[in-house]
Amino acid sequence: MGYRTQNLSEVSLPDFKIFETKEFLKQLGKLPLNESAFLRNKLNGYIYPHLRIEPFYGKNIKKLRGYSPDTWRYRIGSFRVFYIADRKEHIVFILTIDARRNAYKK
């Protein structure tokens, strides 16, 4: 009797859920309508589907140093979306969004 082994590509892991915080929604609401519409289209059409599958790796994703819990940023043109991802619960918490020029000011 033979045994079948599974490849990692055959193993189906649950997708991450996306949760937008009040702070994120507040910051998005402060942006001009044309920018917020552009960002909402990018978020819903490309970024959230990517984060649901793989929130830790991608060409526009970077882990930030010196943050606890681990915090990530997603680059969208001149904007940055900051988030944390809970591996155990499979939830991505979208913390805030900001223009690049303001995103890293202390």
C-alpha positions as CSV (number, residue, x, y, z in Angstrom):
1,M,0.0,0.0,0.0
2,G,1.5,3.3,-1.0
3,Y,1.3,6.6,0.8
4,R,0.6,9.9,-0.8
5,T,2.6,12.9,0.3
6,Q,1.2,16.4,0.1
7,N,3.2,19.2,-1.4
8,L,3.0,22.5,0.4
9,S,1.3,24.0,-2.6
10,E,-1.6,21.5,-2.1
11,V,-2.1,22.4,1.6
12,S,-4.8,25.0,1.9
13,L,-4.3,27.5,4.7
14,P,-7.1,29.8,5.7
15,D,-7.0,33.3,4.3
16,F,-6.3,36.3,6.5
17,K,-9.3,38.5,7.4
18,I,-8.8,42.3,6.9
19,F,-9.9,44.7,9.7
20,E,-9.7,48.4,9.1
21,T,-9.2,50.4,12.4
22,K,-11.0,53.6,13.2
23,E,-7.7,55.4,12.9
24,F,-7.2,54.1,9.4
25,L,-10.7,55.1,8.3
26,K,-10.3,58.6,9.9
27,Q,-7.0,59.2,8.0
28,L,-8.5,57.9,4.7
29,G,-11.4,60.3,5.2
30,K,-9.1,63.3,5.7
31,L,-7.6,62.8,2.2
32,P,-8.9,64.6,-0.9
33,L,-11.7,62.7,-2.6
34,N,-9.6,61.9,-5.7
35,E,-6.8,60.4,-3.5
36,S,-9.1,58.5,-1.2
37,A,-11.0,57.0,-4.2
38,F,-7.7,56.0,-5.9
39,L,-6.5,54.4,-2.7
40,R,-9.8,52.6,-2.0
41,N,-9.7,51.1,-5.5
42,K,-6.1,49.9,-5.0
43,L,-6.9,48.5,-1.6
44,N,-10.0,46.6,-2.6
45,G,-8.8,45.5,-6.1
46,Y,-5.2,44.5,-5.4
47,I,-3.8,45.1,-1.9
48,Y,-6.4,43.4,0.3
49,P,-6.5,40.3,-1.9
50,H,-2.7,40.1,-1.6
51,L,-2.7,40.6,2.1
52,R,-5.4,37.9,2.6
53,I,-3.1,35.4,1.1
54,E,0.4,36.6,2.1
55,P,0.7,39.6,4.4
56,F,4.4,39.2,5.0
57,Y,6.1,39.1,1.6
58,G,5.8,41.1,-1.6
59,K,7.6,43.8,-3.5
60,N,5.7,46.6,-1.8
61,I,5.8,45.1,1.7
62,K,8.4,45.9,4.3
63,K,8.7,44.9,8.0
64,L,9.5,48.0,10.1
65,R,12.3,47.8,12.6
66,G,11.9,48.6,16.3
67,Y,8.1,48.0,16.6
68,S,6.4,45.7,19.0
69,P,4.2,44.0,17.9
70,D,5.7,43.5,14.5
71,T,4.5,46.2,12.2
72,W,4.5,46.1,8.4
73,R,4.1,48.8,5.7
74,Y,2.6,48.5,2.2
75,R,3.7,51.0,-0.3
76,I,1.0,52.5,-2.6
77,G,2.7,55.1,-4.8
78,S,3.4,58.0,-2.5
79,F,1.3,56.6,0.3
80,R,2.1,54.0,3.0
81,V,-0.4,51.7,4.7
82,F,0.7,50.4,8.1
83,Y,-0.6,47.1,9.5
84,I,0.0,44.3,11.9
85,A,-0.8,40.7,11.2
86,D,-1.9,38.1,13.7
87,R,-0.6,34.7,12.4
88,K,-2.5,32.7,15.0
89,E,-5.9,34.4,14.4
90,H,-5.3,35.0,10.7
91,I,-6.3,38.7,10.9
92,V,-4.6,41.7,9.3
93,F,-5.3,44.9,11.2
94,I,-4.9,48.0,9.0
95,L,-3.6,50.6,11.4
96,T,-3.3,53.8,9.4
97,I,-2.4,55.4,6.1
98,D,-0.2,58.4,5.4
99,A,1.6,60.2,2.6
100,R,5.2,59.1,2.4
101,R,6.5,62.6,3.2
102,N,4.7,62.4,6.6
103,A,4.8,58.7,7.3
104,Y,8.1,58.4,9.1
105,K,8.3,61.7,11.0
106,K,8.6,61.4,14.7
